């Protein structure tokens, strides 16, 4: 009986710590969002709009259960995206993200979809923008603060992004 309890406990722990279900990395202009037909829309946040979908990629991750935090699912997708760019000897830059919101239960497991680009030099890419489309610094800071408040990014990620924004101003 004790062995059965131990096996049940281990199975339950493995169930709770289940990894995410992941899509392959696809060109953004040649793929559709996993959120397009979803019953629960989630929330989309635009980080940058100066790079077209023809130059961008899409990655989607979904938690295998409702017990996986959306931040974990998002982090897993971002790690894969960064590795993808690194393999091309380029830098990862996030353009848009779409994450699930609300109660995460059957039909609305934690999900994250990232639209990103692999760029040669982030500073060069930002400086080449038309000045009429450049967002004021405070708008970028407000966007990343809302990501922090919603639990989409960690405090460390927030501080790193804030530092980059302030350095590039």
DSSP file (Angstrom, degrees, kcal/mol; ACC not computed):
  #  RESIDUE AA STRUCTURE BP1 BP2  ACC     N-H-->O    O-->H-N    N-H-->O    O-->H-N    TCO  KAPPA ALPHA  PHI   PSI    X-CA   Y-CA   Z-CA
    1    1 A X     >        0   0    0      0, 0.0     4,-1.8     0, 0.0     5,-0.1   0.000 360.0 360.0 360.0 -40.6    0.0    0.0    0.0
    2    2 A X  H  >  +     0   0    0      1,-0.2     4,-2.1     2,-0.2     5,-0.1   0.886 360.0  51.6 -64.9 -38.7    2.8    2.4    0.9
    3    3 A X  H  > S+     0   0    0      1,-0.2     4,-2.6     2,-0.2    -1,-0.2   0.894 107.1  53.6 -64.6 -40.0    4.5    1.7   -2.5
    4    4 A X  H  > S+     0   0    0      1,-0.2     4,-2.4     2,-0.2    -1,-0.2   0.893 108.5  49.7 -61.9 -40.1    1.3    2.5   -4.3
    5    5 A X  H  X S+     0   0    0     -4,-1.8     4,-2.8     2,-0.2    -2,-0.2   0.916 110.9  49.3 -63.5 -43.7    1.1    5.8   -2.5
    6    6 A X  H  X S+     0   0    0     -4,-2.1     4,-2.6     2,-0.2    -2,-0.2   0.924 112.0  47.8 -63.2 -44.5    4.7    6.7   -3.4
    7    7 A X  H  X S+     0   0    0     -4,-2.6     4,-2.5     1,-0.2    -1,-0.2   0.913 112.8  49.3 -62.6 -42.6    4.0    5.8   -7.1
    8    8 A X  H  X S+     0   0    0     -4,-2.4     4,-2.4    -5,-0.2    -2,-0.2   0.912 111.6  48.8 -62.4 -42.8    0.8    7.9   -7.0
    9    9 A X  H  X S+     0   0    0     -4,-2.8     4,-2.5     2,-0.2    -2,-0.2   0.921 112.1  47.9 -64.1 -44.8    2.7   10.8   -5.5
   10   10 A X  H  X S+     0   0    0     -4,-2.6     4,-2.6     2,-0.2    -2,-0.2   0.915 112.2  50.0 -62.7 -42.9    5.5   10.6   -8.0
   11   11 A X  H  X S+     0   0    0     -4,-2.5     4,-2.2     1,-0.2    -2,-0.2   0.910 111.2  49.1 -61.4 -42.3    3.0   10.4  -10.9
   12   12 A X  H  X S+     0   0    0     -4,-2.4     4,-2.3     2,-0.2    -2,-0.2   0.910 111.1  49.3 -64.7 -42.4    1.1   13.5   -9.5
   13   13 A X  H  X S+     0   0    0     -4,-2.5     4,-2.0     2,-0.2    -2,-0.2   0.924 111.7  48.5 -63.2 -44.8    4.4   15.5   -9.2
   14   14 A X  H  < S+     0   0    0     -4,-2.6    -1,-0.2     1,-0.2    -2,-0.2   0.885 110.3  53.0 -62.3 -37.6    5.4   14.6  -12.7
   15   15 A X  H >< S+     0   0    0     -4,-2.2     3,-1.1     1,-0.2    -2,-0.2   0.913 110.3  47.0 -62.4 -43.6    1.9   15.6  -13.9
   16   16 A X  H 3< S+     0   0    0     -4,-2.3    -1,-0.2     1,-0.3    -2,-0.2   0.835 114.9  46.0 -68.6 -32.4    2.2   19.0  -12.2
   17   17 A X  T 3< S+     0   0    0     -4,-2.0    -1,-0.3    -5,-0.2    -2,-0.2   0.104  81.8 146.6 -98.2  22.1    5.7   19.6  -13.6
   18   18 A X    <   -     0   0    0     -3,-1.1    46,-0.3    -5,-0.1    47,-0.2  -0.275  47.1-120.7 -60.3 143.6    4.8   18.5  -17.1
   19   19 A X        -     0   0    0      1,-0.1    45,-1.0    44,-0.1     2,-0.2  -0.083  33.2 -89.0 -75.1-179.4    6.6   20.4  -19.8
   20   20 A X  E     -A   63   0A   0     43,-0.2     2,-0.5    44,-0.1    43,-0.3  -0.542  28.6-117.0 -92.7 159.9    5.0   22.4  -22.5
   21   21 A X  E     -A   62   0A   0     41,-4.4    41,-2.7    -2,-0.2     2,-0.4  -0.839  41.0-161.9 -91.0 129.3    3.8   21.4  -25.9
   22   22 A X  E     -A   61   0A   0     -2,-0.5    39,-0.2    39,-0.2     2,-0.2  -0.911  14.8-146.1-124.5 142.7    5.8   23.3  -28.5
   23   23 A X        -     0   0    0     37,-2.8     2,-0.1    -2,-0.4    37,-0.0  -0.510  35.3 -98.2 -89.2 167.2    5.4   24.1  -32.1
   24   24 A X        -     0   0    0     -2,-0.2     2,-0.5     1,-0.1    36,-0.3  -0.367  46.3 -92.5 -74.7 166.7    8.3   24.4  -34.5
   25   25 A X        -     0   0    0     34,-0.1     2,-0.3    -2,-0.1    34,-0.2  -0.740  54.8-179.2 -83.9 125.8    9.7   27.8  -35.3
   26   26 A X  E     -B   58   0A   0     32,-2.4    32,-3.3    -2,-0.5     2,-0.2  -0.855  36.5 -92.0-125.7 156.7    7.9   29.1  -38.5
   27   27 A X  E >   -B   57   0A   0     -2,-0.3     3,-0.9    30,-0.2    30,-0.3  -0.507  34.8-135.7 -64.8 135.5    8.1   32.1  -40.6
   28   28 A X  G >  S+     0   0    0     28,-2.2     3,-0.9    25,-0.4    26,-0.2   0.851 102.4  51.6 -65.6 -35.4    5.6   34.6  -39.3
   29   29 A X  G 3  S+     0   0    0     24,-1.1    -1,-0.3    27,-0.4    25,-0.1   0.607 112.2  47.0 -78.7  -9.8    4.3   35.5  -42.7
   30   30 A X  G <  S+     0   0    0     -3,-0.9     2,-0.3    23,-0.2    -1,-0.2   0.165 108.5  58.8-115.8  16.7    3.7   31.9  -43.7
   31   31 A X  S <  S-     0   0    0     -3,-0.9     2,-0.3    -4,-0.1    -5,-0.0  -0.933  71.4-127.1-140.6 163.0    2.0   30.7  -40.5
   32   32 A X        -     0   0    0     -2,-0.3     2,-0.1    26,-0.0    -3,-0.0  -0.835  34.1 -97.6-113.4 153.5   -1.2   31.5  -38.6
   33   33 A X    >   -     0   0    0     -2,-0.3     3,-1.2     1,-0.1     4,-0.3  -0.397  17.9-138.6 -67.3 138.6   -1.5   32.3  -34.9
   34   34 A X  T 3  S+     0   0    0      1,-0.2     3,-0.3     2,-0.1    -1,-0.1   0.643 106.6  58.9 -68.4 -14.7   -2.5   29.4  -32.6
   35   35 A X  T >  S+     0   0    0      1,-0.2     3,-0.9     2,-0.1    -1,-0.2   0.565  80.1  89.0 -88.3 -10.3   -4.8   32.0  -31.0
   36   36 A X  T <  S+     0   0    0     -3,-1.2    -1,-0.2     1,-0.3    -2,-0.1   0.840 102.5  24.2 -62.2 -35.3   -6.7   32.8  -34.2
   37   37 A X  T 3  S+     0   0    0     -4,-0.3    -1,-0.3    -3,-0.3    -2,-0.1   0.238  94.9 128.4-110.8  12.2   -9.3   30.1  -33.6
   38   38 A X    <   -     0   0    0     -3,-0.9    -3,-0.1     1,-0.1    70,-0.1  -0.399  58.4-140.5 -73.9 144.6   -9.0   29.9  -29.8
   39   39 A X  S    S+     0   0    0     68,-0.2     2,-0.6     1,-0.2    -1,-0.1   0.881  98.3  51.1 -67.9 -39.6  -12.1   30.1  -27.6
   40   40 A X  S    S-     0   0    0     67,-0.3    -1,-0.2     1,-0.1    -2,-0.1  -0.908  76.9-159.7-102.3 116.8  -10.1   32.2  -25.1
   41   41 A X        -     0   0    0     -2,-0.6    -1,-0.1     1,-0.2     2,-0.1   0.865  17.6-164.1 -66.5 -40.7   -8.3   35.1  -26.9
   42   42 A X        -     0   0    0     59,-0.1     2,-0.4    56,-0.1    58,-0.3  -0.449  33.1 -64.4  80.4-163.7   -5.6   35.9  -24.4
   43   43 A X  E     -C   99   0A   0     56,-3.0    56,-2.4    -2,-0.1     2,-0.4  -0.990  38.9-155.0-131.0 130.8   -3.7   39.2  -24.6
   44   44 A X  E     -C   98   0A   0     -2,-0.4     2,-0.4    54,-0.2    54,-0.2  -0.872   8.7-168.5-105.2 137.3   -1.5   40.4  -27.4
   45   45 A X  E     -C   97   0A   0     52,-3.1    52,-2.2    -2,-0.4     2,-0.6  -0.992  12.5-146.5-125.7 127.5    1.3   42.9  -26.7
   46   46 A X  E     +C   96   0A   0     -2,-0.4    50,-0.2    50,-0.2     3,-0.1  -0.835  21.6 170.5 -93.6 122.9    3.2   44.7  -29.4
   47   47 A X  S    S+     0   0    0     48,-3.2     2,-0.3    -2,-0.6    49,-0.2   0.837  71.3   5.3 -95.8 -46.5    6.8   45.4  -28.4
   48   48 A X        -     0   0    0     47,-2.2    -1,-0.4     3,-0.1     3,-0.1  -0.994  49.4-179.3-139.2 143.8    8.2   46.6  -31.8
   49   49 A X        +     0   0    0     -2,-0.3    46,-0.1    84,-0.1    -1,-0.0   0.123  63.4  92.4-127.8  21.3    6.5   47.2  -35.1
   50   50 A X  S    S+     0   0    0      2,-0.1     2,-0.4     1,-0.0    -1,-0.1   0.395  74.6  69.7 -97.7   2.5    9.4   48.2  -37.2
   51   51 A X  S    S-     0   0    0     -3,-0.1    -3,-0.1    44,-0.0    -1,-0.0  -0.987  81.1-129.4-122.5 128.9   10.2   44.7  -38.5
   52   52 A X    >   -     0   0    0     -2,-0.4     3,-1.5     1,-0.1     4,-0.1  -0.264  21.1-113.4 -75.5 161.0    7.9   43.1  -41.0
   53   53 A X  G >  S+     0   0    0      1,-0.3   -24,-1.1     2,-0.2     3,-1.0   0.719 113.8  70.0 -65.5 -20.9    6.5   39.5  -40.7
   54   54 A X  G 3  S+     0   0    0      1,-0.2    -1,-0.3   -26,-0.2    -2,-0.0   0.756 106.9  38.4 -66.2 -22.4    8.5   38.6  -43.8
   55   55 A X  G <  S+     0   0    0     -3,-1.5    63,-0.5   -28,-0.0    -1,-0.2   0.286 110.0  82.5-106.6   7.2   11.6   39.0  -41.6
   56   56 A X  E <   - D   0 117A   0     -3,-1.0   -28,-2.2    61,-0.1   -27,-0.4  -0.647  60.9-144.4-116.6 168.0   10.1   37.5  -38.4
   57   57 A X  E     -BD  27 116A   0     59,-3.2    59,-2.3   -30,-0.3     2,-0.4  -0.880   8.3-141.4-129.0 159.3    9.4   34.1  -36.9
   58   58 A X  E     +BD  26 115A   0    -32,-3.3   -32,-2.4    -2,-0.3     2,-0.4  -0.970  16.0 178.7-124.5 137.0    6.6   32.6  -34.8
   59   59 A X  E     - D   0 114A   0     55,-2.0    55,-2.6    -2,-0.4     2,-0.4  -0.998   7.1-166.1-136.5 140.2    6.9   30.1  -32.0
   60   60 A X  E     + D   0 113A   0     -2,-0.4   -37,-2.8   -36,-0.3     2,-0.4  -0.987   6.3 180.0-129.3 133.4    4.1   28.7  -29.9
   61   61 A X  E     -AD  22 112A   0     51,-2.8    51,-2.6    -2,-0.4     2,-0.4  -0.979   3.7-171.4-129.2 146.3    4.2   26.9  -26.6
   62   62 A X  E     -AD  21 111A   0    -41,-2.7   -41,-4.4    -2,-0.4    49,-0.2  -1.000  28.1-114.1-136.6 136.8    1.3   25.5  -24.5
   63   63 A X  E     -A   20   0A   0     47,-3.6   -43,-0.2    -2,-0.4   -44,-0.1  -0.395  18.2-134.8 -65.2 144.7    1.4   24.0  -21.0
   64   64 A X  S    S+     0   0    0    -45,-1.0     2,-0.3   -46,-0.3    -1,-0.1   0.658  89.0  18.4 -75.6 -15.8    0.5   20.3  -20.8
   65   65 A X  S >  S-     0   0    0    -47,-0.2     3,-0.8   -49,-0.1    45,-0.5  -0.890  83.4-107.8-141.9 172.5   -1.7   21.1  -17.8
   66   66 A X  T 3  S+     0   0    0     -2,-0.3    38,-0.2     1,-0.2   -50,-0.1   0.511 110.3  71.2 -78.9  -4.7   -3.4   24.0  -16.2
   67   67 A X  T 3  S+     0   0    0    -52,-0.2     2,-0.5     2,-0.1    -1,-0.2   0.524  72.8  96.9 -91.0  -6.4   -0.9   23.9  -13.4
   68   68 A X  S <  S-     0   0    0     -3,-0.8    42,-0.3   -49,-0.1    -5,-0.1  -0.716  82.1-117.8 -83.3 127.1    2.1   25.1  -15.4
   69   69 A X    >>  -     0   0    0     -2,-0.5     4,-1.8     1,-0.1     3,-0.7  -0.378  12.3-130.1 -65.8 142.2    2.6   28.9  -15.0
   70   70 A X  H 3> S+     0   0    0      1,-0.3     4,-2.7     2,-0.2     5,-0.2   0.824 109.3  60.8 -61.4 -30.4    2.2   31.0  -18.1
   71   71 A X  H 3> S+     0   0    0      1,-0.2     4,-2.3     2,-0.2    -1,-0.3   0.860 103.9  49.6 -65.0 -33.9    5.6   32.6  -17.3
   72   72 A X  H <> S+     0   0    0     -3,-0.7     4,-2.2     2,-0.2    -2,-0.2   0.908 111.6  47.5 -69.1 -42.4    7.2   29.2  -17.5
   73   73 A X  H  X S+     0   0    0     -4,-1.8     4,-2.0     2,-0.2    -2,-0.2   0.922 114.5  46.9 -64.2 -44.7    5.6   28.4  -20.9
   74   74 A X  H  X S+     0   0    0     -4,-2.7     4,-2.6     1,-0.2    -2,-0.2   0.913 111.2  51.7 -63.6 -43.4    6.6   31.9  -22.2
   75   75 A X  H  X S+     0   0    0     -4,-2.3     4,-2.4     1,-0.2    -1,-0.2   0.884 108.0  51.9 -61.5 -39.6   10.1   31.5  -20.9
   76   76 A X  H  X S+     0   0    0     -4,-2.2     4,-1.8     2,-0.2    -1,-0.2   0.914 111.0  47.3 -63.2 -43.6   10.5   28.1  -22.6
   77   77 A X  H  X S+     0   0    0     -4,-2.0     4,-2.2     1,-0.2    -2,-0.2   0.909 112.3  50.2 -64.1 -41.9    9.4   29.6  -25.9
   78   78 A X  H  X S+     0   0    0     -4,-2.6     4,-2.7     1,-0.2    -2,-0.2   0.893 107.0  53.9 -66.7 -39.2   11.7   32.5  -25.5
   79   79 A X  H  X S+     0   0    0     -4,-2.4     4,-2.3     1,-0.2    -1,-0.2   0.925 110.4  47.3 -59.5 -43.8   14.7   30.3  -24.7
   80   80 A X  H  X S+     0   0    0     -4,-1.8     4,-2.3     1,-0.2    -1,-0.2   0.900 111.7  50.6 -64.6 -39.7   14.1   28.3  -28.0
   81   81 A X  H  X S+     0   0    0     -4,-2.2     4,-2.2     2,-0.2    -2,-0.2   0.914 110.7  48.8 -64.5 -42.3   13.7   31.5  -29.9
   82   82 A X  H  X S+     0   0    0     -4,-2.7     4,-2.6     1,-0.2    -2,-0.2   0.903 111.3  49.6 -63.9 -41.6   17.0   32.9  -28.5
   83   83 A X  H  X S+     0   0    0     -4,-2.3     4,-2.3     2,-0.2    -1,-0.2   0.902 108.5  54.2 -62.6 -40.8   18.8   29.6  -29.3
   84   84 A X  H  X S+     0   0    0     -4,-2.3     4,-0.7     1,-0.2    -2,-0.2   0.926 112.3  42.9 -58.8 -47.0   17.4   29.7  -32.9
   85   85 A X  H ><>S+     0   0    0     -4,-2.2     5,-2.3     1,-0.2     3,-0.9   0.897 111.0  55.2 -67.4 -40.3   18.8   33.2  -33.4
   86   86 A X  H ><5S+     0   0    0     -4,-2.6     3,-1.9     1,-0.3    -1,-0.2   0.878 101.4  58.2 -61.5 -37.9   22.1   32.3  -31.8
   87   87 A X  H 3<5S+     0   0    0     -4,-2.3    -1,-0.3     1,-0.3    -2,-0.2   0.763 107.4  48.4 -61.9 -24.5   22.5   29.4  -34.2
   88   88 A X  T <<5S-     0   0    0     -3,-0.9    -1,-0.3    -4,-0.7    -2,-0.2   0.302 118.2-115.2 -95.1   7.6   22.3   32.0  -37.0
   89   89 A X  T < 5S+     0   0    0     -3,-1.9     2,-0.3     1,-0.2    -3,-0.2   0.882  79.4 116.7  57.2  41.3   24.9   34.2  -35.2
   90   90 A X      < -     0   0    0     -5,-2.3     2,-0.4    -6,-0.1    -1,-0.2  -0.812  67.5-103.8-130.0 171.8   22.3   36.9  -34.7
   91   91 A X  E     - E   0 119A   0     28,-3.7    28,-3.0    -2,-0.3     2,-0.3  -0.800  30.4-121.8-102.3 141.3   20.6   38.6  -31.8
   92   92 A X  E     + E   0 118A   0     -2,-0.4     2,-0.4    26,-0.2    26,-0.2  -0.577  29.5 179.9 -76.8 135.9   17.0   37.8  -30.7
   93   93 A X  E     - E   0 117A   0     24,-2.1    24,-2.5    -2,-0.3     2,-0.4  -0.972  22.4-134.2-139.5 128.9   14.5   40.6  -30.6
   94   94 A X  E     + E   0 116A   0     -2,-0.4    22,-0.2    22,-0.2     3,-0.1  -0.633  25.0 172.6 -82.7 131.9   10.9   40.3  -29.5
   95   95 A X  E     -     0   0A   0     20,-2.8   -48,-3.2     1,-0.4   -47,-2.2   0.820  65.1  -8.0-102.5 -51.3    8.3   42.0  -31.7
   96   96 A X  E     -CE  46 115A   0     19,-1.9    19,-3.0   -50,-0.2    -1,-0.4  -0.980  56.7-163.3-145.1 154.6    5.0   40.8  -30.4
   97   97 A X  E     -CE  45 114A   0    -52,-2.2   -52,-3.1    -2,-0.3     2,-0.4  -0.997   3.3-164.5-141.2 148.6    3.7   38.3  -27.8
   98   98 A X  E     +CE  44 113A   0     15,-2.5    15,-2.7    -2,-0.3     2,-0.3  -0.992  16.6 177.7-131.9 121.3    0.4   36.7  -27.2
   99   99 A X  E     -CE  43 112A   0    -56,-2.4   -56,-3.0    -2,-0.4    13,-0.2  -0.917  31.2-107.1-127.5 152.4   -0.3   35.0  -23.9
  100  100 A X        -     0   0    0     11,-2.2     2,-0.3    -2,-0.3     4,-0.1  -0.416  37.4-168.1 -72.8 152.3   -3.3   33.3  -22.4
  101  101 A X        +     0   0    0      2,-0.1     2,-0.1    -2,-0.1   -59,-0.1  -0.811  40.2  35.0-132.6 173.3   -5.1   35.0  -19.6
  102  102 A X  S    S-     0   0    0     -2,-0.3     2,-0.3     2,-0.1    -2,-0.0  -0.347 105.6  -7.9  81.8-161.6   -7.7   34.2  -17.0
  103  103 A X        -     0   0    0     -2,-0.1     2,-1.0     1,-0.1    -2,-0.1  -0.556  65.8-139.8 -73.2 128.3   -8.2   30.9  -15.3
  104  104 A X        +     0   0    0     -2,-0.3     2,-0.2   -38,-0.2     5,-0.2  -0.796  51.5 123.2 -95.4 102.3   -6.0   28.2  -16.8
  105  105 A X  S >  S-     0   0    0     -2,-1.0     3,-3.1     3,-0.3   -40,-0.0  -0.730  70.1 -33.7-141.0-173.3   -8.1   25.0  -16.9
  106  106 A X  T 3  S+     0   0    0      1,-0.3    -1,-0.1    -2,-0.2   -41,-0.0  -0.265 133.6  20.8 -52.3 129.3   -9.2   22.6  -19.5
  107  107 A X  T 3  S+     0   0    0     -3,-0.1   -67,-0.3   -67,-0.0    -1,-0.3   0.181 126.0  56.2  93.0 -16.2   -9.7   24.5  -22.8
  108  108 A X    <   +     0   0    0     -3,-3.1    -3,-0.3   -69,-0.1    -2,-0.1  -0.341  68.4 165.2-143.5  57.0   -7.5   27.3  -21.6
  109  109 A X        -     0   0    0     -5,-0.2   -43,-0.2     1,-0.1    -4,-0.1  -0.369  57.0 -76.9 -67.9 155.6   -4.1   25.8  -20.7
  110  110 A X        +     0   0    0    -45,-0.5   -47,-3.6   -42,-0.3     2,-0.3  -0.337  63.7 178.2 -56.2 127.8   -1.3   28.4  -20.3
  111  111 A X  E     -D   62   0A   0    -49,-0.2   -11,-2.2    -3,-0.1     2,-0.3  -0.964  16.6-175.9-135.2 149.6   -0.2   29.4  -23.8
  112  112 A X  E     -DE  61  99A   0    -51,-2.6   -51,-2.8    -2,-0.3     2,-0.4  -0.979   3.1-172.6-146.7 134.3    2.4   31.8  -25.2
  113  113 A X  E     -DE  60  98A   0    -15,-2.7   -15,-2.5    -2,-0.3     2,-0.4  -0.995   9.8-164.3-127.3 127.3    3.1   32.8  -28.8
  114  114 A X  E     -DE  59  97A   0    -55,-2.6   -55,-2.0    -2,-0.4     2,-0.6  -0.924  11.1-161.0-114.7 135.2    6.1   34.9  -29.7
  115  115 A X  E     +DE  58  96A   0    -19,-3.0   -20,-2.8    -2,-0.4   -19,-1.9  -0.977  33.4 159.8-108.5 121.4    6.8   36.8  -32.9
  116  116 A X  E     -DE  57  94A   0    -59,-2.3   -59,-3.2    -2,-0.6     2,-0.3  -0.879  30.2-143.1-140.3 166.7   10.5   37.6  -33.0
  117  117 A X  E     -DE  56  93A   0    -24,-2.5   -24,-2.1    -2,-0.3     2,-0.6  -0.939  14.9-133.5-130.6 155.8   13.3   38.5  -35.4
  118  118 A X  E     - E   0  92A   0    -63,-0.5     2,-0.3    -2,-0.3   -26,-0.2  -0.954  35.4-176.8-108.4 115.6   16.9   37.6  -35.5
  119  119 A X  E     - E   0  91A   0    -28,-3.0   -28,-3.7    -2,-0.6     3,-0.2  -0.793  34.3-133.4-118.5 155.6   18.9   40.8  -36.1
  120  120 A X  S    S+     0   0    0     -2,-0.3     2,-0.3     1,-0.3    -1,-0.1   0.935  95.6   2.4 -69.2 -47.0   22.6   41.5  -36.7
  121  121 A X     >  -     0   0    0      1,-0.1     4,-2.5   -30,-0.1    -1,-0.3  -0.924  58.8-154.5-148.5 114.6   22.7   44.5  -34.3
  122  122 A X  H  > S+     0   0    0     -2,-0.3     4,-2.4     1,-0.2     5,-0.2   0.892  98.4  51.6 -58.1 -42.6   19.8   45.6  -32.1
  123  123 A X  H  > S+     0   0    0      1,-0.2     4,-2.3     2,-0.2    -1,-0.2   0.910 110.9  47.6 -63.2 -42.2   21.2   49.2  -31.9
  124  124 A X  H  > S+     0   0    0      1,-0.2     4,-1.4     2,-0.2    -1,-0.2   0.913 111.2  51.4 -64.5 -42.3   21.6   49.5  -35.7
  125  125 A X  H  < S+     0   0    0     -4,-2.5     4,-0.3     1,-0.2    -2,-0.2   0.911 112.9  44.5 -62.3 -43.3   18.1   48.1  -36.2
  126  126 A X  H >< S+     0   0    0     -4,-2.4     3,-1.1     1,-0.2    -1,-0.2   0.884 112.3  52.1 -69.3 -37.8   16.6   50.6  -33.8
  127  127 A X  H 3< S+     0   0    0     -4,-2.3    -1,-0.2     1,-0.2    -2,-0.2   0.728 101.2  61.9 -72.1 -20.4   18.6   53.6  -35.2
  128  128 A X  T 3< S+     0   0    0     -4,-1.4    -1,-0.2    -3,-0.2    -2,-0.2   0.522  81.4 110.3 -84.1  -3.5   17.5   52.8  -38.8
  129  129 A X  S <  S-     0   0    0     -3,-1.1     2,-0.3    -4,-0.3     5,-0.1  -0.299  83.1-100.6 -66.2 153.3   13.9   53.4  -38.0
  130  130 A X    >>  -     0   0    0      1,-0.1     3,-2.0   -80,-0.0     4,-0.5  -0.625  31.2-130.2 -68.8 131.1   12.1   56.4  -39.4
  131  131 A X  G >4 S+     0   0    0     -2,-0.3     3,-0.6     1,-0.3    -1,-0.1   0.737 104.2  65.9 -62.0 -22.0   12.0   58.9  -36.5
  132  132 A X  G 34 S+     0   0    0      1,-0.2    -1,-0.3     3,-0.0    -2,-0.0   0.717 104.3  44.9 -72.7 -18.6    8.2   59.4  -37.0
  133  133 A X  G <4 S+     0   0    0     -3,-2.0     2,-0.3     2,-0.1    -1,-0.2   0.458  85.5 113.6-101.5  -1.6    7.5   55.8  -36.0
  134  134 A X    <<  -     0   0    0     -3,-0.6     2,-0.2    -4,-0.5     3,-0.1  -0.541  63.9-134.3 -73.4 128.6    9.8   55.8  -33.0
  135  135 A X        -     0   0    0     -2,-0.3    -2,-0.1     1,-0.1    -1,-0.1  -0.553  25.9-103.2 -79.6 145.9    7.9   55.4  -29.7
  136  136 A X    >>  -     0   0    0     -2,-0.2     4,-1.4     1,-0.1     3,-1.0  -0.343  33.1-112.6 -62.0 151.9    8.8   57.7  -26.8
  137  137 A X  H 3> S+     0   0    0      1,-0.3     4,-2.5     2,-0.2     5,-0.2   0.880 115.3  59.7 -55.4 -41.9   10.9   56.0  -24.1
  138  138 A X  H 3> S+     0   0    0      1,-0.2     4,-2.4     2,-0.2    -1,-0.3   0.822 101.0  55.2 -62.4 -29.8    8.1   56.2  -21.6
  139  139 A X  H <> S+     0   0    0     -3,-1.0     4,-2.1     2,-0.2    -1,-0.2   0.913 108.9  47.0 -68.2 -41.3    5.8   54.1  -23.9
  140  140 A X  H  X S+     0   0    0     -4,-1.4     4,-2.3     2,-0.2     5,-0.2   0.917 113.1  49.3 -62.7 -42.7    8.4   51.3  -24.0
  141  141 A X  H  X S+     0   0    0     -4,-2.5     4,-2.0     1,-0.2    -2,-0.2   0.892 110.0  50.9 -65.0 -39.0    8.8   51.5  -20.3
  142  142 A X  H  X S+     0   0    0     -4,-2.4     4,-2.1    -5,-0.2    -1,-0.2   0.896 109.3  52.2 -63.7 -39.7    5.0   51.4  -19.7
  143  143 A X  H  X S+     0   0    0     -4,-2.1     4,-1.7     1,-0.2    -2,-0.2   0.934 112.3  43.0 -63.2 -46.8    4.8   48.3  -22.0
  144  144 A X  H  X S+     0   0    0     -4,-2.3     4,-2.0     1,-0.2    -1,-0.2   0.840 111.4  55.8 -71.8 -29.4    7.4   46.3  -20.2
  145  145 A X  H  X S+     0   0    0     -4,-2.0     4,-2.8    -5,-0.2    -1,-0.2   0.899 106.8  50.3 -66.1 -39.1    6.0   47.4  -16.8
  146  146 A X  H  X S+     0   0    0     -4,-2.1     4,-1.9     2,-0.2     6,-0.2   0.872 108.1  53.2 -67.0 -34.7    2.6   46.0  -17.8
  147  147 A X  H  <>S+     0   0    0     -4,-1.7     5,-2.2     2,-0.2     6,-1.1   0.901 111.4  46.6 -63.5 -39.9    4.3   42.7  -18.8
  148  148 A X  H ><5S+     0   0    0     -4,-2.0     3,-1.4     4,-0.2    -2,-0.2   0.936 111.1  51.1 -65.1 -47.2    5.9   42.6  -15.3
  149  149 A X  H 3<5S+     0   0    0     -4,-2.8    -1,-0.2     1,-0.3    -2,-0.2   0.822 110.0  50.0 -61.5 -32.3    2.6   43.4  -13.6
  150  150 A X  T 3<5S-     0   0    0     -4,-1.9    -1,-0.3    -5,-0.2    -2,-0.2   0.494 114.8-116.3 -85.4  -3.7    0.8   40.6  -15.5
  151  151 A X  T < 5S+     0   0    0     -3,-1.4    -3,-0.2    -4,-0.3    -2,-0.1   0.644  81.2 123.0  80.1  14.0    3.5   38.1  -14.6
  152  152 A X  S   <S+     0   0    0     -5,-2.2     2,-0.3    -6,-0.2    -4,-0.2   0.849  77.2  27.5 -77.6 -35.0    4.6   37.6  -18.2
  153  153 A X  S    S-     0   0    0     -6,-1.1    -2,-0.2    -9,-0.1     2,-0.1  -0.887  86.0-116.3-123.3 158.6    8.2   38.6  -17.5
  154  154 A X     >  -     0   0    0     -2,-0.3     4,-2.5   -83,-0.1     5,-0.1  -0.359  31.3-105.1 -85.7 169.6   10.2   38.4  -14.3
  155  155 A X  H  > S+     0   0    0      1,-0.2     4,-2.6     2,-0.2     5,-0.2   0.887 122.9  52.0 -60.7 -40.1   11.6   41.3  -12.3
  156  156 A X  H  > S+     0   0    0      2,-0.2     4,-2.2     1,-0.2    -1,-0.2   0.918 110.0  47.7 -64.1 -43.3   15.1   40.5  -13.6
  157  157 A X  H  > S+     0   0    0      2,-0.2     4,-2.7     1,-0.2     5,-0.2   0.902 111.4  52.2 -63.1 -40.7   13.8   40.5  -17.3
  158  158 A X  H  X S+     0   0    0     -4,-2.5     4,-2.9     1,-0.2    -2,-0.2   0.938 110.3  47.1 -59.4 -48.3   12.1   43.8  -16.6
  159  159 A X  H  X S+     0   0    0     -4,-2.6     4,-2.2     1,-0.2    -1,-0.2   0.878 112.4  50.1 -63.3 -37.8   15.3   45.4  -15.2
  160  160 A X  H  X S+     0   0    0     -4,-2.2     4,-2.1     2,-0.2    -1,-0.2   0.929 113.6  44.9 -65.5 -45.4   17.3   44.1  -18.2
  161  161 A X  H  X S+     0   0    0     -4,-2.7     4,-2.6     2,-0.2    -2,-0.2   0.907 112.5  51.8 -65.3 -41.2   14.8   45.4  -20.7
  162  162 A X  H  X S+     0   0    0     -4,-2.9     4,-2.5    -5,-0.2     5,-0.2   0.913 109.3  50.3 -60.5 -43.2   14.5   48.7  -18.9
  163  163 A X  H  X S+     0   0    0     -4,-2.2     4,-2.3    -5,-0.2    -1,-0.2   0.918 110.9  49.0 -61.6 -44.0   18.3   49.1  -18.9
  164  164 A X  H  X S+     0   0    0     -4,-2.1     4,-2.0     2,-0.2    -2,-0.2   0.917 111.4  49.5 -62.2 -44.4   18.4   48.4  -22.7
  165  165 A X  H  < S+     0   0    0     -4,-2.6     4,-0.3     1,-0.2    -2,-0.2   0.929 113.6  45.3 -61.4 -45.4   15.6   50.9  -23.4
  166  166 A X  H >< S+     0   0    0     -4,-2.5     3,-0.7     1,-0.2    -1,-0.2   0.856 112.5  51.3 -69.1 -34.3   17.4   53.6  -21.4
  167  167 A X  H 3< S+     0   0    0     -4,-2.3    -1,-0.2     1,-0.2    -2,-0.2   0.841 110.1  49.8 -69.1 -32.7   20.8   52.8  -23.0
  168  168 A X  T 3<        0   0    0     -4,-2.0    -1,-0.2     1,-0.2    -2,-0.2   0.399 360.0 360.0 -88.3   2.5   19.4   53.1  -26.5
  169  169 A X    <         0   0    0     -3,-0.7    -1,-0.2    -4,-0.3    -2,-0.1   0.485 360.0 360.0 -84.7 360.0   17.7   56.4  -25.9
